[in-house]
Amino acid sequence: MERRLCASHPATETDRRIPVVVHASDPVSYAGATSQLRRQPEVELVEEDSDRPGLVAVLLAETLDQTTLSRLRRLVRTDGTRVVLVAGLIREIDLLEVIECGVGAIVWRHEATGHRLLQAVLAASRGDGDLPADLLGRLISQVGILQRGTAAQSGTLAYGLTPREVDVLRLVAEGMDTAEIAAKLAYSERTVKNVMHGITMRLQLRNRAHAVAYALREGYI
């Protein structure tokens, strides 16, 4: 049975904290995740039915079965929640689906320390991507295969990204956050955010990770 947690804090603290709900199918995983997150002053643990704005869901799963994938899709597409996926194994066949359904932050279970979970929660709350380096490499390889197959069939690549958008996405793919991208390209952070917002809205993409997957698939980066 899935467990839920509600932790109350004074209003002055709550207003500054990121509301986080933990989903886990077993009590041991649930206890471990909540114990790690409870120690983080930036986080407020809330109930599943919380309607707090900016809610981040931390979903723990050893492997991605259809039940887990369905829950991910519901959380992101129906509820509009930003999700941190903590997984022990992600198969190649599921990787792109996870990204395209709107999950932008992924943590390996064996790396899920309190600091690492907080890093992913903060990234998810900002709408940034946060993928392990090895997983990003697998995503690039997988999308590259799909892109080559598409190019072989059509003989052309899709258009839709400006040079500035490509520059920003290339740095996102390298794991840089908004501030680092702004410094690298000599832009303001607001400009970087506006570029990413324009990409995701115009192309109907869900988050930064989805935008990177699109750019890879279409051969931009």
C-alpha positions in Angstrom: 0.0 0.0 0.0 1.3 3.4 -0.9 2.2 5.5 2.1 1.7 9.2 2.6 3.1 11.8 4.9 1.9 15.1 6.3 4.3 17.3 8.2 3.1 20.6 9.7 5.4 23.6 10.0 4.8 27.2 11.1 3.3 29.4 8.4 6.5 31.5 8.2 8.6 28.4 7.4 6.0 26.7 5.1 5.8 29.8 2.9 9.5 29.4 2.1 9.6 25.6 1.7 9.0 23.5 -1.4 6.0 21.2 -0.8 7.0 17.6 -1.5 5.0 14.4 -1.5 6.7 11.0 -1.4 5.2 8.0 -3.3 6.6 4.6 -2.5 5.2 1.1 -2.9 7.0 -0.3 0.2 7.5 1.0 3.7 11.2 0.7 3.8 11.7 2.9 0.7 9.1 5.3 2.0 10.8 5.6 5.5 14.2 6.1 3.9 13.1 8.9 1.5 11.1 10.7 4.1 13.9 10.5 6.7 16.3 12.0 4.2 14.0 14.8 3.1 12.8 15.7 6.6 16.3 16.9 7.4 16.3 19.4 4.5 15.1 22.9 5.7 14.1 23.8 2.1 11.5 21.0 2.0 8.0 20.6 3.5 6.6 17.1 3.4 2.8 17.1 2.6 0.0 14.8 1.9 -0.7 13.3 -1.5 -3.9 15.3 -1.9 -2.3 18.6 -1.2 -3.2 21.4 -3.6 -0.2 23.5 -2.8 1.3 25.4 -5.8 4.7 24.2 -6.9 4.2 20.7 -5.6 7.0 18.2 -6.3 6.4 14.5 -6.2 9.3 12.1 -5.3 8.3 8.7 -6.8 10.4 5.7 -5.8 10.5 2.5 -7.9 13.0 -0.3 -8.3 12.0 -0.9 -11.9 9.6 0.9 -14.2 6.6 -1.4 -14.7 3.3 -0.3 -16.3 1.8 0.7 -13.0 4.7 3.1 -12.3 4.7 4.5 -15.8 1.0 5.1 -15.6 1.4 6.9 -12.3 4.2 9.1 -13.8 1.9 10.1 -16.7 -1.0 10.9 -14.4 1.1 13.0 -12.0 2.7 15.0 -14.8 0.0 15.2 -17.5 -3.2 15.3 -15.4 -2.1 16.8 -12.0 0.6 19.0 -13.4 3.0 18.0 -10.7 6.8 18.2 -11.2 8.3 14.8 -10.5 11.6 13.4 -9.2 11.9 9.7 -10.2 14.1 7.6 -7.9 14.8 4.3 -9.7 17.0 1.3 -9.4 16.8 0.4 -13.1 15.5 2.1 -16.2 15.4 0.0 -19.4 16.4 1.5 -22.7 12.9 0.9 -24.0 11.4 3.0 -21.1 14.0 5.8 -21.0 12.7 8.1 -23.7 9.1 7.5 -22.6 9.9 8.7 -19.1 11.5 11.9 -20.4 8.8 12.6 -22.9 6.0 12.1 -20.4 7.5 15.1 -18.5 10.0 13.7 -15.9 12.9 16.1 -15.8 14.8 14.9 -12.7 16.0 11.3 -12.1 18.1 9.9 -9.3 19.5 6.4 -9.0 18.4 4.7 -5.8 22.0 3.9 -4.8 22.8 7.6 -5.1 19.7 8.9 -3.2 21.4 10.6 -0.3 19.7 13.6 1.3 21.9 16.0 -0.6 21.2 14.3 -3.9 17.4 14.2 -3.3 17.4 17.9 -2.4 19.4 18.8 -5.5 16.8 17.0 -7.7 13.8 18.5 -5.8 15.3 22.0 -6.3 15.9 21.4 -10.0 12.4 20.0 -10.5 10.8 22.9 -8.6 12.6 25.3 -11.0 11.6 23.3 -14.1 15.3 22.4 -14.7 16.5 19.0 -15.8 18.6 16.9 -13.5 19.7 13.5 -15.0 22.6 11.3 -13.9 25.6 11.6 -16.4 25.4 8.0 -17.4 21.7 8.2 -18.0 22.1 11.3 -20.2 24.7 9.4 -22.2 22.2 6.6 -22.8 19.5 9.1 -23.7 21.8 10.7 -26.3 22.7 7.3 -27.8 19.1 6.2 -27.9 17.8 9.5 -29.5 20.7 9.4 -31.9 19.6 6.0 -33.2 16.0 7.2 -33.6 17.2 10.4 -35.3 19.3 8.5 -37.8 16.4 6.2 -38.6 14.1 9.2 -39.2 16.7 10.9 -41.4 17.2 7.8 -43.4 13.5 7.6 -44.1 12.8 11.2 -44.9 16.2 12.4 -46.1 15.7 15.7 -44.1 15.7 17.0 -40.6 12.9 18.9 -39.0 13.2 22.7 -38.4 12.0 24.8 -35.6 14.9 25.9 -33.4 16.9 29.2 -33.7 20.7 29.2 -33.3 20.3 30.9 -29.9 17.9 28.2 -28.8 20.3 25.5 -30.0 23.1 27.1 -28.0 21.0 27.1 -24.8 19.9 23.5 -25.3 23.4 22.3 -26.0 24.5 23.7 -22.6 21.4 22.2 -20.9 22.4 18.9 -22.3 25.8 19.3 -20.7 24.1 19.6 -17.3 24.4 23.4 -16.8 21.8 25.2 -14.8 20.2 28.6 -15.7 22.9 30.7 -14.0 25.8 28.7 -15.6 24.2 29.0 -19.1 23.7 32.7 -18.7 27.3 33.2 -17.7 28.6 31.0 -20.5 26.6 32.8 -23.2 26.8 36.3 -21.7 23.0 36.4 -21.3 20.9 37.4 -18.3 19.2 34.6 -16.4 15.8 36.0 -17.5 16.9 35.7 -21.2 17.8 32.0 -20.7 14.5 31.4 -18.9 12.6 33.2 -21.7 14.4 31.1 -24.4 13.5 27.8 -22.6 9.9 29.0 -22.1 9.6 29.9 -25.8 11.0 26.5 -26.9 8.7 24.5 -24.6 5.6 26.5 -25.4 6.1 26.7 -29.2 7.0 23.0 -29.6 4.6 21.8 -26.8 7.4 20.2 -24.8 7.0 19.5 -21.1 10.3 20.6 -19.6 14.0 21.0 -20.2 14.8 17.3 -20.5 12.0 16.9 -23.0 13.4 19.8 -25.0 16.9 18.3 -25.0 15.4 15.0 -26.2 13.6 16.8 -29.0 16.8 18.7 -30.0 18.8 15.4 -30.0 16.1 13.5 -32.0 15.9 16.2 -34.6 19.7 16.5 -35.0 20.3 19.9 -33.6 22.8 18.8 -31.0 
